[in-house]
């Protein structure tokens, strides 16, 4: 089975590549990968050792060098053992990505800026199609967060979207082009980012018309994972949350990109929308994301929750979350690759909303608390 990563030289993608190759070589256990649990063995999920990778990226650094820097900066794998994987990593096909309407933060990393939307769509579509070669293939967006795009008339239908592409509209970002090309080629698509991607009616229409499964968006790896587990606790005990403030610091390329206000807005929308959606009312919310280079791929989140109980007495809860983003994200992406292939193999068409447990802002789903999402996922799995 084949996997095409958008943003293949990033921390999450290179962690997946190193992890899967290490597991294949017997250099690492498969701990942390939920889909490796024995209960899933009856599903004949794609074997980790059978996965073949390729991808797009906008940076000129060699794939192995990107993987080496990620591993060495974060101490996530032995660099001496990584050298044993160099030949396999070097053989992975990588194509130059696109930066159409991605904002200055992302465009500044790439020299390939001369394509129109139509040219970009044709190029991306051909490269993905040539890689897939009519085999089972899943496309996953792991690229840096794009600026927020508000709903536009161009997104309403497939016809209006394709007309906007032909007109080289400034309102169609690269993430939507990638999603369009993957689904148009009949390949399941996963949006693990907060970027637009498949989160517009036109792309959903295309997926429904062609019967292609897709899911997203924004992988739920850290602070928001804790939120989705904690909010139900307050609801069950009838405790009123007055305010929830979260402060996040991180130091990788994502942190660098998120220094730019337009890109940061996309991330903050998915991070802050969870609590009010789950509560059914909107407490005072505050959230910030700051770039702190010494952390590299590690993230630290500090949350302060103000709540009221009996007699209106005010109390508070605080927690600190510290984790390595790529180590948390990589097994989730592996699960999603395998479950999306399972979905397509069993005739799923359009949005696979039963995978909401993996996302901060699951598309078209009002099931947001972790336990309910887990129950929904298990119910879905039982049908196979």
KATASUL-V872062 format. One line per field, one symbol per residue. ss: DSSP state (@ for helix, = for strand, . for the rest). psi: psi as a letter, one per 40 degrees, with the letter a starting at -180 (. if undefined). A space follows every 10 residues. Layout:
ss->???
psi->???
This chain:
ss->.=====.... @@@@@@@@@@ @@@@@..... ...@@@.@@@ @@@....@@@ .======... ..@@@@@@@@ @@@@....@@ @@@..@@@@@ ..====.... ...@@@@... ......@@@@ @@@@@@@@@@ @@....==== =......... ..@@@..@@@ @@@@@@.... ...@@@@@@@ @@@@...=== =......... @@@@@@@@@@ ...===..=. ..@@@@@@@@ @@@@@@...= ========== ..@@@@@... @@@@@@@@@@ @@@@@@@@@. ...======= =.@@@..=== ========.@ @@.======= ====@@@@@@ @@@@@@@@@@ @@@@@..... =.@@@@@@=. .........@ @@@@@@@@@@ @@..
psi->iihhhhfeei dddddddddd ddddefeiif iehdeeidee deefihidee hhiiiiieie iidddddddd dddefeihdd dddeeddddd ehhhihaifh feiddddeei egeeiidddd dddddddddd ddfeihhhhh heiihiihhi hiddediddd ddddddefie ehiddddddd ddddeehihh geieidbefi ddddddddde fhiiiaighg dbdddddedd ddddddefhh hdihhhhhii eadddddedh dddddddddd deedddddde ihihiiiihi hgdddbeiih hhhhhhiiai eehhiiiiih hhihdddddd dddddddddd dddddfeiha hgeefddeid ghhfhehdid dddddddddd dde.
